[in-house]
Amino acid sequence: MSDDSARQATDETTELGELKEPSSAQRLFLNATLWSEVFVVLFATLVAHGLEVADLTWVWAVGAALMFVAIVAARLLRVGAGRSAGLPGIILGSVVQALLIGSGVFVPAMFAIGVIFAVLWVVSLRLGARIDVERWERYETALAAQPEHEGPGEASTDQT
């Protein structure tokens, strides 16, 4: 193991010297994208309110519903374990991207903003997955290089 790998392995240990599993960069990126969209939808709802594009009750109901769906998608990213972890959130988040682009029917600037967020969503999915693979490979390398510890009650039989 190279010196750089050893330094990274020690950065990933707890105070007790145990390795901790790497967190998901993909979930982090997707979560940040969805929470940013919540604020964008809030501001777009304010614009739609000011432009009076429809009845204000409908404007706020649709805006609140889209914000709610984005928040639920962000929370669902934490659900599950293993390779399918966060899959419901990823699917619902993809629906949010389509709805955000579709909101351009009422506020034309949302076409461009929706496309920008959809591109950011796809980049977060792909780049986050690549980073996660690299983190797990580094974690497994560090785990394999970690010396075996004696368990409780297993005294060394080496007496001098």
Phi and psi restraints in degrees (value plus and minus 20) as a CYANA .aco file:
   2 SER   PHI     -93.1   -53.1
   2 SER   PSI     145.5   185.5
   3 ASP   PHI     -81.6   -41.6
   3 ASP   PSI     -58.6   -18.6
   4 ASP   PHI     -85.0   -45.0
   4 ASP   PSI     -61.6   -21.6
   5 SER   PHI     -85.6   -45.6
   5 SER   PSI     -59.4   -19.4
   6 ALA   PHI     -84.3   -44.3
   6 ALA   PSI     -60.4   -20.4
   7 ARG   PHI     -85.0   -45.0
   7 ARG   PSI     -61.0   -21.0
   8 GLN   PHI     -85.4   -45.4
   8 GLN   PSI     -58.3   -18.3
   9 ALA   PHI     -83.7   -43.7
   9 ALA   PSI     -58.8   -18.8
  10 THR   PHI     -92.6   -52.6
  10 THR   PSI     -45.9    -5.9
  11 ASP   PHI     -89.6   -49.6
  11 ASP   PSI     -42.5    -2.5
  12 GLU   PHI    -117.5   -77.5
  12 GLU   PSI      -3.5    36.5
  13 THR   PHI    -122.9   -82.9
  13 THR   PSI     135.1   175.1
  14 THR   PHI    -103.3   -63.3
  14 THR   PSI     159.7   199.7
  15 GLU   PHI     -84.8   -44.8
  15 GLU   PSI     -44.3    -4.3
  16 LEU   PHI    -105.6   -65.6
  16 LEU   PSI     -19.9    20.1
  17 GLY   PHI      66.8   106.8
  17 GLY   PSI     -15.1    24.9
  18 GLU   PHI    -108.6   -68.6
  18 GLU   PSI     123.4   163.4
  19 LEU   PHI     -93.4   -53.4
  19 LEU   PSI     121.0   161.0
  20 LYS   PHI    -130.5   -90.5
  20 LYS   PSI     126.6   166.6
  21 GLU   PHI     -84.9   -44.9
  21 GLU   PSI     123.5   163.5
  22 PRO   PHI     -90.3   -50.3
  22 PRO   PSI     126.5   166.5
  23 SER   PHI    -102.0   -62.0
  23 SER   PSI     144.8   184.8
  24 SER   PHI    -109.1   -69.1
  24 SER   PSI      98.7   138.7
  25 ALA   PHI     -89.7   -49.7
  25 ALA   PSI     -54.9   -14.9
  26 GLN   PHI     -82.1   -42.1
  26 GLN   PSI     -66.8   -26.8
  27 ARG   PHI     -82.7   -42.7
  27 ARG   PSI     -58.5   -18.5
  28 LEU   PHI     -81.6   -41.6
  28 LEU   PSI     -68.0   -28.0
  29 PHE   PHI     -83.5   -43.5
  29 PHE   PSI     -65.2   -25.2
  30 LEU   PHI     -85.2   -45.2
  30 LEU   PSI     -60.5   -20.5
  31 ASN   PHI     -81.9   -41.9
  31 ASN   PSI     -64.5   -24.5
  32 ALA   PHI     -83.5   -43.5
  32 ALA   PSI     -58.4   -18.4
  33 THR   PHI     -83.9   -43.9
  33 THR   PSI     -66.5   -26.5
  34 LEU   PHI     -85.0   -45.0
  34 LEU   PSI     -62.1   -22.1
  35 TRP   PHI     -88.5   -48.5
  35 TRP   PSI     -52.4   -12.4
  36 SER   PHI     -85.0   -45.0
  36 SER   PSI     -58.8   -18.8
  37 GLU   PHI     -85.7   -45.7
  37 GLU   PSI     -52.5   -12.5
  38 VAL   PHI     -78.1   -38.1
  38 VAL   PSI     -65.6   -25.6
  39 PHE   PHI     -90.0   -50.0
  39 PHE   PSI     -56.7   -16.7
  40 VAL   PHI     -83.2   -43.2
  40 VAL   PSI     -62.2   -22.2
  41 VAL   PHI     -85.0   -45.0
  41 VAL   PSI     -58.5   -18.5
  42 LEU   PHI     -79.0   -39.0
  42 LEU   PSI     -67.7   -27.7
  43 PHE   PHI     -88.8   -48.8
  43 PHE   PSI     -55.7   -15.7
  44 ALA   PHI     -85.8   -45.8
  44 ALA   PSI     -55.7   -15.7
  45 THR   PHI     -85.3   -45.3
  45 THR   PSI     -59.7   -19.7
  46 LEU   PHI     -82.9   -42.9
  46 LEU   PSI     -58.9   -18.9
  47 VAL   PHI     -84.9   -44.9
  47 VAL   PSI     -66.2   -26.2
  48 ALA   PHI     -81.8   -41.8
  48 ALA   PSI     -56.1   -16.1
  49 HIS   PHI     -83.4   -43.4
  49 HIS   PSI     -68.0   -28.0
  50 GLY   PHI     -85.8   -45.8
  50 GLY   PSI     -55.7   -15.7
  51 LEU   PHI    -102.4   -62.4
  51 LEU   PSI     -29.5    10.5
  52 GLU   PHI      30.1    70.1
  52 GLU   PSI      33.4    73.4
  53 VAL   PHI     -91.2   -51.2
  53 VAL   PSI     -39.1     0.9
  54 ALA   PHI    -179.4  -139.4
  54 ALA   PSI    -199.2  -159.2
  55 ASP   PHI     -77.4   -37.4
  55 ASP   PSI     113.6   153.6
  56 LEU   PHI     -80.5   -40.5
  56 LEU   PSI     -50.8   -10.8
  57 THR   PHI     -82.7   -42.7
  57 THR   PSI     -63.2   -23.2
  58 TRP   PHI     -88.4   -48.4
  58 TRP   PSI     -60.3   -20.3
  59 VAL   PHI     -78.0   -38.0
  59 VAL   PSI     -69.0   -29.0
  60 TRP   PHI     -92.6   -52.6
  60 TRP   PSI     -53.4   -13.4
  61 ALA   PHI     -85.9   -45.9
  61 ALA   PSI     -65.2   -25.2
  62 VAL   PHI     -87.6   -47.6
  62 VAL   PSI     -62.4   -22.4
  63 GLY   PHI     -81.4   -41.4
  63 GLY   PSI     -65.2   -25.2
  64 ALA   PHI     -85.4   -45.4
  64 ALA   PSI     -59.2   -19.2
  65 ALA   PHI     -84.3   -44.3
  65 ALA   PSI     -63.0   -23.0
  66 LEU   PHI     -86.3   -46.3
  66 LEU   PSI     -59.7   -19.7
  67 MET   PHI     -82.9   -42.9
  67 MET   PSI     -62.3   -22.3
  68 PHE   PHI     -82.0   -42.0
  68 PHE   PSI     -64.5   -24.5
  69 VAL   PHI     -82.9   -42.9
  69 VAL   PSI     -60.1   -20.1
  70 ALA   PHI     -85.5   -45.5
  70 ALA   PSI     -59.2   -19.2
  71 ILE   PHI     -86.9   -46.9
  71 ILE   PSI     -62.8   -22.8
  72 VAL   PHI     -81.9   -41.9
  72 VAL   PSI     -62.3   -22.3
  73 ALA   PHI     -81.3   -41.3
  73 ALA   PSI     -61.7   -21.7
  74 ALA   PHI     -83.3   -43.3
  74 ALA   PSI     -60.2   -20.2
  75 ARG   PHI     -89.7   -49.7
  75 ARG   PSI     -55.4   -15.4
  76 LEU   PHI     -89.8   -49.8
  76 LEU   PSI     -36.6     3.4
  77 LEU   PHI     -83.7   -43.7
  77 LEU   PSI     -39.7     0.3
  78 ARG   PHI    -108.7   -68.7
  78 ARG   PSI     -27.3    12.7
  79 VAL   PHI    -103.0   -63.0
  79 VAL   PSI     119.2   159.2
  80 GLY   PHI      75.0   115.0
  80 GLY   PSI     154.6   194.6
  81 ALA   PHI    -163.0  -123.0
  81 ALA   PSI     139.4   179.4
  82 GLY   PHI      60.4   100.4
  82 GLY   PSI    -174.1  -134.1
  83 ARG   PHI     -88.4   -48.4
  83 ARG   PSI     -47.6    -7.6
  84 SER   PHI    -113.2   -73.2
  84 SER   PSI      -8.3    31.7
  85 ALA   PHI     -81.5   -41.5
  85 ALA   PSI     110.3   150.3
  86 GLY   PHI      59.4    99.4
  86 GLY   PSI     -15.7    24.3
  87 LEU   PHI     -78.7   -38.7
  87 LEU   PSI     -62.6   -22.6
  88 PRO   PHI     -79.9   -39.9
  88 PRO   PSI     -58.2   -18.2
  89 GLY   PHI     -87.2   -47.2
  89 GLY   PSI     -56.3   -16.3
  90 ILE   PHI     -86.6   -46.6
  90 ILE   PSI     -62.7   -22.7
  91 ILE   PHI     -85.2   -45.2
  91 ILE   PSI     -68.3   -28.3
  92 LEU   PHI     -85.3   -45.3
  92 LEU   PSI     -56.6   -16.6
  93 GLY   PHI     -83.5   -43.5
  93 GLY   PSI     -55.5   -15.5
  94 SER   PHI     -86.8   -46.8
  94 SER   PSI     -55.9   -15.9
  95 VAL   PHI     -84.5   -44.5
  95 VAL   PSI     -59.7   -19.7
  96 VAL   PHI     -79.4   -39.4
  96 VAL   PSI     -58.7   -18.7
  97 GLN   PHI     -81.6   -41.6
  97 GLN   PSI     -64.1   -24.1
  98 ALA   PHI     -84.3   -44.3
  98 ALA   PSI     -61.9   -21.9
  99 LEU   PHI     -85.4   -45.4
  99 LEU   PSI     -56.6   -16.6
 100 LEU   PHI     -85.5   -45.5
 100 LEU   PSI     -62.7   -22.7
 101 ILE   PHI     -84.8   -44.8
 101 ILE   PSI     -61.9   -21.9
 102 GLY   PHI     -83.2   -43.2
 102 GLY   PSI     -45.4    -5.4
 103 SER   PHI     -88.0   -48.0
 103 SER   PSI     -29.6    10.4
 104 GLY   PHI     -84.5   -44.5
 104 GLY   PSI     -35.8     4.2
 105 VAL   PHI     -82.4   -42.4
 105 VAL   PSI     -55.6   -15.6
 106 PHE   PHI    -114.5   -74.5
 106 PHE   PSI     -59.0   -19.0
 107 VAL   PHI    -145.4  -105.4
 107 VAL   PSI      79.8   119.8
 108 PRO   PHI     -73.5   -33.5
 108 PRO   PSI     -50.6   -10.6
 109 ALA   PHI     -83.8   -43.8
 109 ALA   PSI     -40.7    -0.7
 110 MET   PHI     -91.4   -51.4
 110 MET   PSI     -38.9     1.1
 111 PHE   PHI     -79.7   -39.7
 111 PHE   PSI     -72.1   -32.1
 112 ALA   PHI     -85.9   -45.9
 112 ALA   PSI     -64.7   -24.7
 113 ILE   PHI     -84.4   -44.4
 113 ILE   PSI     -60.7   -20.7
 114 GLY   PHI     -83.4   -43.4
 114 GLY   PSI     -60.8   -20.8
 115 VAL   PHI     -86.0   -46.0
 115 VAL   PSI     -61.0   -21.0
 116 ILE   PHI     -80.4   -40.4
 116 ILE   PSI     -64.8   -24.8
 117 PHE   PHI     -89.2   -49.2
 117 PHE   PSI     -53.6   -13.6
 118 ALA   PHI     -85.5   -45.5
 118 ALA   PSI     -60.7   -20.7
 119 VAL   PHI     -83.8   -43.8
 119 VAL   PSI     -63.8   -23.8
 120 LEU   PHI     -80.9   -40.9
 120 LEU   PSI     -58.1   -18.1
 121 TRP   PHI     -82.1   -42.1
 121 TRP   PSI     -67.7   -27.7
 122 VAL   PHI     -85.4   -45.4
 122 VAL   PSI     -61.8   -21.8
 123 VAL   PHI     -82.8   -42.8
 123 VAL   PSI     -61.4   -21.4
 124 SER   PHI     -82.7   -42.7
 124 SER   PSI     -60.4   -20.4
 125 LEU   PHI     -82.8   -42.8
 125 LEU   PSI     -69.5   -29.5
 126 ARG   PHI     -94.5   -54.5
 126 ARG   PSI     -70.9   -30.9
 127 LEU   PHI     -87.3   -47.3
 127 LEU   PSI     -59.8   -19.8
 128 GLY   PHI     -81.8   -41.8
 128 GLY   PSI     -60.4   -20.4
 129 ALA   PHI     -84.6   -44.6
 129 ALA   PSI     -60.5   -20.5
 130 ARG   PHI     -84.4   -44.4
 130 ARG   PSI     -62.8   -22.8
 131 ILE   PHI     -84.3   -44.3
 131 ILE   PSI     -60.4   -20.4
 132 ASP   PHI     -81.3   -41.3
 132 ASP   PSI     -61.6   -21.6
 133 VAL   PHI     -81.4   -41.4
 133 VAL   PSI     -65.3   -25.3
 134 GLU   PHI     -84.7   -44.7
 134 GLU   PSI     -58.9   -18.9
 135 ARG   PHI     -83.4   -43.4
 135 ARG   PSI     -62.9   -22.9
 136 TRP   PHI     -87.5   -47.5
 136 TRP   PSI     -57.1   -17.1
 137 GLU   PHI     -83.5   -43.5
 137 GLU   PSI     -63.1   -23.1
 138 ARG   PHI     -85.4   -45.4
 138 ARG   PSI     -59.3   -19.3
 139 TYR   PHI     -83.2   -43.2
 139 TYR   PSI     -66.0   -26.0
 140 GLU   PHI     -85.4   -45.4
 140 GLU   PSI     -56.0   -16.0
 141 THR   PHI     -84.7   -44.7
 141 THR   PSI     -64.9   -24.9
 142 ALA   PHI     -86.5   -46.5
 142 ALA   PSI     -56.2   -16.2
 143 LEU   PHI     -86.6   -46.6
 143 LEU   PSI     -59.7   -19.7
 144 ALA   PHI     -89.2   -49.2
 144 ALA   PSI     -50.7   -10.7
 145 ALA   PHI    -104.2   -64.2
 145 ALA   PSI     -31.9     8.1
 146 GLN   PHI     -92.5   -52.5
 146 GLN   PSI     110.9   150.9
 147 PRO   PHI     -87.4   -47.4
 147 PRO   PSI     128.3   168.3
 148 GLU   PHI     -90.8   -50.8
 148 GLU   PSI     115.8   155.8
 149 HIS   PHI    -118.6   -78.6
 149 HIS   PSI     128.9   168.9
 150 GLU   PHI     -93.6   -53.6
 150 GLU   PSI     114.6   154.6
 151 GLY   PHI     -97.2   -57.2
 151 GLY   PSI     150.9   190.9
 152 PRO   PHI     -85.4   -45.4
 152 PRO   PSI     114.2   154.2
 153 GLY   PHI      65.8   105.8
 153 GLY   PSI     -22.4    17.6
 154 GLU   PHI    -120.7   -80.7
 154 GLU   PSI      66.9   106.9
 155 ALA   PHI    -100.8   -60.8
 155 ALA   PSI     129.9   169.9
 156 SER   PHI     -90.0   -50.0
 156 SER   PSI     117.4   157.4
 157 THR   PHI    -111.3   -71.3
 157 THR   PSI     -16.7    23.3
 158 ASP   PHI    -102.5   -62.5
 158 ASP   PSI      86.7   126.7
 159 GLN   PHI    -136.3   -96.3
 159 GLN   PSI     118.2   158.2
